[in-house]
Amino acid sequence: MAVDPRGADLKRLLAEDQGGPVVMLNLLRFAPGGRPSYARYTQRLRDRFLRRYGAEVLYVGQGSTALVAEDGQAWDAVLLVRYPSAEAFSRMVADSEYQEITSLRTDALSEAVLQATIPWEIPDA
């Protein structure tokens, strides 16, 4: 199962971009012993790349009780990262320095969902 975005995925993201911020939803299932590797990845992501690309972590948390999910759909962790644009995200993952740390993420995960989301405007009541 793929855990990293591919070039074709990034091209599609950019082609479908409506402009404005994008929040990347990360649903994570860790490989045995993968949590420490993922912790090193997120520390380096925070220390080197988020500010550089105008991104911020909105939420990170451990999965808990799945109330509505089929068997096998519960996740170990959830991470939400806001980027100022899809292009900022694409530039980050193409950054040669970022590429040096991706193996930490890849090795840490047995399965993942990485989905771009676009914020909704909630009308006033």
Number of C-alpha atoms within 10 A of each C-alpha: 7 11 17 17 13 10 12 9 12 18 13 10 17 16 10 10 16 12 12 12 20 23 23 21 18 18 19 23 22 21 14 10 11 17 19 12 19 21 14 15 20 17 12 15 16 15 11 13 19 19 12 11 17 13 21 16 14 11 11 12 10 10 14 10 8 12 7 8 9 8 7 7 11 17 19 17 17 17 17 20 18 23 24 16 21 26 19 17 26 19 14 20 18 13 12 10 12 17 11 9 15 16 14 19 20 20 17 24 23 16 17 21 17 15 15 20 14 17 11 6 6 6 5 4 3
